[in-house]
Structures are given as C-alpha cells and as structure tokens.
Amino acid sequence: MGQVPASLWRGKTPSIWVHAVSVGEVVTVRPLLDALRLVYPTHRLLLSTTTATGQKVAHQLGDVVDGVFYAPLDLPRFVRRSLASVSPELMIFVDTEIWPNWLRACRRRGVKTVIVNGRISDRSYRGYRRGRPFMRRVLRDVDRVCAQTNRWGQRFVNLGLPAERLAVTGSLKFDASDGAKASETDPGDGLLTRFAFARDRMVVMAASTLSGEDEPVLRAFEEVRKTDSRAVLVLAPRHPERASTVMASANACGFTTVARTALETHAESSVDVIVLDTVGELARLFQLASIVFVGGSLVPAGGHNILEPAVYRKPIVFGPHMQNFAETADIFVRHGAAVQVHSAQELEQVLVALTRDPARCATLGAAAYAVVEANRGAGIRTLDVIRVLLPPNSSPRRDDVRPEPTARGRT
C-alpha cells in the first residue's frame, strides 16, 4: 500500500530508487548498484522488490544500498505515498517494469525515470500491441529506455516510446556474471564444504527446473548413471516450495535423495540426488558442475539465464523454449558455446554423450566463457545514460511534498 519504513522517509539527502522485481533482477542490477554508489556518493540508494525471495536477496546486499522495502501496488494513492516518503530524484526500473500510475506520478513530481536492461518478450509484446494507444501514453512518461538488444529496443519504439529516448546498451546480465571467478572451487566457502563429497564425481546440475521437467531430467540421469555409476545430480527447482515434490519423484526412481538443507557437512558418498531447497545458492554451486542443464526450456516457459554457469566455463544444455533469452541463446549456439536440444529424448542422448566426452565439455565451457567476456560493458553504457539524466554534481532539487502521515511501518 505504499508504506515505507519510517527510517527511509526523505530527509535532506537526495535519493535514487531502484526497483527490481525478484531474485534475478536483484542479482542482475548488483554491479549497477555498485557503480551508482561510486558516481552518486551523496545520494541515498534505495532498492525495492515485489517478491519475498527478492527481498531476502536484497537484504543480503548489506551496505551496497541504504534501504530495502516492498514496491507499492500500481495504484495512484499508493505510488504517491511511496514517492512522497523517499522523494527520489531518479527512478530506475529493471527489465520489463512498465507501471502506468507509477510512471505518471514520477513525471508529475519531476522524478526522472529510466528502464534499464529493458526487454519485451514475445508474449508481452503481443499483449501490449493490443493496447498500443494506451501504451503510447504510458511510454511518454519514460525518460529513457536502455534496451538489451536492437530487437527489444525497436519494440519499445513500436509501442510508442519516442525514438530519441532509446539507447541499446546490451544485457546487464553479462556484467552481473563475475569475470574474476575461477573454475576451481573456493576451499573457504562453507556452502561448498557441504558438497566436498562430490568434487571427485561427475556432477550433473539441472538448474531452475519447472513442473514437467524434473521427470525427463531424472530419466536422463538414469542413462548417465549407466555410463558413470558414481555420477551425482543436483536438481534445483525454480520455486523452492516444489522441493518436496521433486524429492518424491527422485525417490520414486530409486535414487538416494537428500534436500540441500538436510545435507551434512561430510555427506555420505552414497547420495545420488541433491534437491536444492534454498534461495540464493544456485549461482555459487555452478562451479561444482560437470554439465549444466538450464530449465524452463523443455516446457514452454521461455527459458532461464544461462550466463551464470557460462562464467564458470561449464558446458551448457537447454531446451527449445528460450524465447525470453532468444538473442543470448542464439549467440551461444552460433558460437558453439551451448547445446540446444528439442526433446526429452534428445536431452538424454546429449547428457550421456557429454558424460563420455570430457574434451567436448571443456570446449563448450571455454566457448561459453568467451561469449560472456566478449559481451561485457552494458553497465558502463547504462551508467552513461543515467549520468545524462541525473548529472552527478547536480544540486538536489527542492521538494516540499511531505510523506503522508499514514505511511508508517514496514509492509
């Protein structure tokens, strides 16, 4: 309802408000937050999310941000209340966040607005086109859009964004992948200590799986075990609340299965399947993988991020449904940096073939890392756009609007 913690109510210090919906957006925008902190040292840096899991990850950022809170519902009174409470000079929306009332309220208050890492999926575009006159009015309230690709940028323009407000800056996800990460594990990482038993074993990782993908993955893993009987599967459902269902499926296949939260520091080597029932650990676990299947792609869900395993030089496999990451998937496939399968049966064949071919795995992993390195720089280009909207040395604007007296406490 737009209630912001009283400790974050505006004072004399100007602020920049960044909105990232959930975990993926928070992780993606982290390097940009670091850059904003350096470029705007006199501004408070505030971060909102929509989901509870996003809040959890956002709170783990520590001193990178000055405050974390839930975003308001897109209703006029609620967004006005939030804006009056924190009084930002700049409002940054991450990915496809187009909220009509929020944007209109920002324009009326003189708050500059920018959409960063902008993208419009095929499904969203079809819906937006049906309301093009409305979208044209909404996008007139956006000061800048930093789109990931020319294709997605053109979609913003087709929907009504003035062409001069568009900048194609690339994907922040490439920058969010830490290029300094090594392929070797960090012996000081407590999380990895719990997986020490798997370091000398073939580790197949199924990341961010959705309903309908776990069974094909488990069947494929059965075939992998015929080649390597010591292989272990780390199965990470996209939604941790599905963990018990996934464990039941693994047990039904006859595997010795354990949840990540029940994994002992020195686990028995007899464990076959580990189900990740936590939030925020998957990215660090990629370094243990021998082969990574990225979920959300065997079923028509649009796919998930493939960059995190790429930075660890891991061979990556994904299914036919990568619409939400079409350009990235195409780059990886064209450069021999990933394998795209088109059915559950083909997934089995590819995983077994990779299990038997370490040289092929190494080649895929090296190519994946090279693609990531070649596409960095979106953060710098995005920051250049932001600096034009809000010159770093500009004086804070005067704003006599005070928070509504009901805006108390934390939502």
Secondary structure, 3 states (H helix, E strand, C coil): CCCCCHHHCCCCCCEEEEECCCHHHHHHHHHHHHHHHHHCCCCEEEEEECCHHHHHHHHCCHHHCCEEEECCCCCHHHHHHHHHHHCEEEEEEECCCCCHHHHHHHHHHCCEEEEEEECCCHHHHHHHHHCHHHHHHHHCCCCEEEECCHHHHHHHHHCCCCHHHEEECCCHHHHHCCCCCCCCCCCCCHHHHCCHHHCCCCEEEEEEECCCCHHHHHHHHHHHHHHCCCCEEEEEECCHHHHHHHHHHHHHCCCCEEEHHHCCCCCCCCCCEEECCCCCCHHHHHHHCCEEEECCCCCCCCCCCCHHHHCCCCCEEECCCCHHHHHHHHHHHHCCCCEECCCHHHHHHHHHHHHCCHHHHHHHHHHHHHHHHHCCCHHHHHHHHHHHHCCCCCCCCCCCCCCCCCCCCCC
